[in-house]
C-alpha cells in the first residue's frame, strides 16, 4: 500500500488506534525529503500489514507541524494509541528507516 497524505484531523483519528502509524513530515521544496520519498514508499509497501505509512506536508499543515514539534525535515514519527513512540530526522536510507521501525515497534 502506498503512503497516504493526511491532514490534521485525519492524523488525529488515525493515530488514536492500536495499529502503528508512521508519519513522514515533509515539504515539496525539501531536497532531502524528495530523495527519501522512494525509500519511504518501499517501506509503506513492505510494512503495510504491520503499520500505516502516511505523509504530512508541513507547508499545508503548519500548525500541526508546530504542535508535533517538527523543526527539521524530513522527520519520521511513529505513533500508536495516540502517542508518539519515537522519531528520527533525515534517516537517509531505507535501512535506517527499517532499523527505526524495528527499534520502536518492538518496545
Secondary structure as the mmCIF struct_conf table of DSSP 4:
data_model
#
loop_
_struct_conf.conf_type_id
_struct_conf.id
_struct_conf.beg_label_comp_id
_struct_conf.beg_label_asym_id
_struct_conf.beg_label_seq_id
_struct_conf.end_label_comp_id
_struct_conf.end_label_asym_id
_struct_conf.end_label_seq_id
STRN STRN1 UNK A 4 UNK A 5
HELX_RH_AL_P HELX_RH_AL_P1 UNK A 8 UNK A 15
TURN_TY1_P TURN_TY1_P1 UNK A 16 UNK A 16
BEND BEND1 UNK A 17 UNK A 19
STRN STRN2 UNK A 20 UNK A 26
TURN_TY1_P TURN_TY1_P2 UNK A 28 UNK A 29
HELX_RH_AL_P HELX_RH_AL_P2 UNK A 31 UNK A 46
TURN_TY1_P TURN_TY1_P3 UNK A 47 UNK A 50
STRN STRN3 UNK A 51 UNK A 57
TURN_TY1_P TURN_TY1_P4 UNK A 58 UNK A 60
HELX_RH_AL_P HELX_RH_AL_P3 UNK A 62 UNK A 67
TURN_TY1_P TURN_TY1_P5 UNK A 68 UNK A 69
BEND BEND2 UNK A 72 UNK A 74
STRN STRN4 UNK A 75 UNK A 80
TURN_TY1_P TURN_TY1_P6 UNK A 81 UNK A 82
STRN STRN5 UNK A 83 UNK A 89
BEND BEND3 UNK A 93 UNK A 93
HELX_RH_AL_P HELX_RH_AL_P4 UNK A 94 UNK A 105
TURN_TY1_P TURN_TY1_P7 UNK A 106 UNK A 106
#
